[in-house]
Amino acid sequence: MKKNNTALAQGLIRCHDCGCLNKIFSETNCSRCDSHLHQRLPYSFQRTLALLLSGFALYIPANLFPIMTVTQLGIGEPHTILGGIVALIHSDMLPIAMLVLVASILVPLLKLLGLSLLLLCVYFRWQVNAKRWTQMYRIISFVGRWSMLDIFMISILVSLVNLGGVAQVIAGSAATAFAAVVVLTMFAAKSFDPRLIWDAQDEA
Amino acid sequence: MKTSNYLACPECDLLLHRTFPVAGEKVHCPRCNYLLHNPRANSIARTFSLSLTGLFLLFPANLLPIVGIKVLGNSHDGTLLSGSVTLFNEGMWGVAILVFLSSILFPVLNIVLALLISGHLYFNRANRYLSFWLRALKHIEEWAMLEVYLLGIIVACVKLAAMAELKFGLGLTAFVLLLLVTVMLSGSFDSTLFWQRIEQLNSHEKK
């Protein structure tokens, strides 16, 4: 069945920036805000895939390398993201440990997996409940920013606990990798066009 | 077919007849449930006053110390900026830049652009940069992460509470207020209305 209820099927393009409808082929820039017009986000699939693969690659060093070193009176050793969570559990701060676990490990992982599923769905034209998959995309875009929690926490600890031999926190190399994972997955979510899910459905 | 009578859902591209909902009436896409319209009463005046409040709060929030610690007689205060400065000096410039952008530069730009746009619309002044500013604001918004930073402060403080004595500065109060203003600002902002008004102002100017 031919879908003719979409703007594109009616020969209209929605401007990404201001939402104004423009007739296809008449203009290359939006008549209202002058931004470039595209039927769908340009190279959405390829860009999302590239960003996602980089995200997966950096997720490994982000979890293997130490994210920070806490020294108190000269004693201390570097620990990883997971090590930090274990240390929090040992010092009876379970709620905070859960928060860090969700924000630093589960959210980035579920984001990477969720976006992969969305790409597979578009590529193989899976016939799915598009409304529910769009909902999943919205959740992925919304939660991404909260993974910055660990990065902000490190930045605060590093600047505050800077008392030379008494106590010191030093950021580790995993911090850069982890920050890159967060930024890459945010860009990946931004470059994915949810309209592709709907385009892949044979009947709407 | 007059395109201004129609609108398309940004997330599923369904073509719909344009409706004109009143303030407080939410309109969702019938196919994918995307929130299409969420008009607010006095959107422009509210955005203008909130961004003006935000502008004043930017100074104490960015300049005054947020949290300080005291360990064995050594005390140390931290501002919003000191985190990125320390990271930068340690050679972690990537993380430092990211923290600087998402906790300082983008929140500041967010407030300044909202003030510029709503100020022009409030006083009915046309400006050829208006649509550029609004486009920039829509892209920046996502990268301003004050609310995540506040959660970061809370987690850091809980971690530190065991090893050091904490003191909370006036900067923290200003920061929390700035965060509230920013959240209210994004709630008061009605993009559909703003784009319509910019179009009216600029077309009026051209005549």
Interface residues (C-beta under 8 A of the other chain):
Chain A: N5 T6 A7 L8 A9 Q10 L12 R14 H16 D17 C18 G19 C20 L21 N22 K23 R32 C33 D34 S35 Q72 L88 S91 M93 I96 L99 V100 A130 K131 T134 Q135 Y137 R138 R145 W146 M148 L149 D150 I151 F152 M153 I154 S155 I156 L157 V158 S159 L160 V161 N162 L163 G164 V166 A167 I170 A171 A175 T176 A179 A180 V183 M186 K190 P194 R195 I197 W198 D199 A204
Chain B: M1 T3 S4 Y6 L7 A8 P10 E11 C12 D13 L14 L15 R31 C32 N33 Y34 V67 G68 I69 V71 L72 N74 H76 G78 S82 G83 S84 V85 T86 L87 E90 M92 G94 V95 A96 L98 V99 S102 S103 S131 L134 R135 K138 E142 M145 V148 Y149 L151 G152 I153 V155 A156 V158 K159 L160 A162 M163 A164 S191 T192 W195 I198 E199
